[in-house]
Amino acid sequence: MKLALIPALVMALLAAPGLAADVANPMQPSALWDDMRLAVIGTDEEPPVDPAVFDLDAPPRADNPALVPVHITQPPGAPAITALTLVVDGNPAPVAAEFTFGAALMPLDFEVRVRVDSYSDLRAIATLADGRKVMAGRFVKASGGCAAPAGKSMDQVRATMGQMRFRETEEAGRQIGTLMIRHPNFSGLQRDQVTLLTIPAEFIQVLEVKQGAAPLFAMEAGISISEDPVFRFAHAPGEGPVTVHAQDTDGRVWDQSF
């Protein structure tokens, strides 16, 4: 076989449906990430990608760039993740959120929705209990998510802001909680559809979820978490009600018990 044909053959094999899924790291080379890595994770060393620790799933092409689902999972027996930084390389504010997780959420099965502003790697950097960092991610084709108009009128937004819904089911011996919070999570890049004026950034910045006294997860967020955010999480059964504390950038506070 001529050596000149080898690169073309390799590309053809990787493009084949049966083999593309076996590629260890579906993220694309990212100059944006290279520039921000040190600032985001405190080291210029690239964290390894290790599916035996955790994986991140997101659609290759998003139906709605303002509501891109992100699903983070761990296989049974994987080392505990204590913290996780969610990054959308191409967004105006790339760090979407920083999470911490309680022991009850291990192994992790966690979902959230984000905005994606341009074709971009969407990556998560996990910190393990021993301090090691591991990365997972996907390349997502989406654009315009940070400037997409809100789904409701300003009157509806103000009337429902802070309302919460929570439901819980059981699956394979674990509780599956789904939490929804009404909030526009304005990015600062959207326009009022009536006045056409830019809407100032206004979003849920702090979220804490507990069961009884035990922490389930906490979040410090930026502009990239979706409107009316939804969090789905599996956790070990615990004692006491599930309590939620949320605070937005304008200082509004909401507390609710379920």
Order of alpha helices (4+ residues) and beta strands (2+ residues): alpha-alpha-alpha-beta-beta-beta-beta-beta-beta-beta-alpha-beta-beta-beta-beta-beta-beta-beta
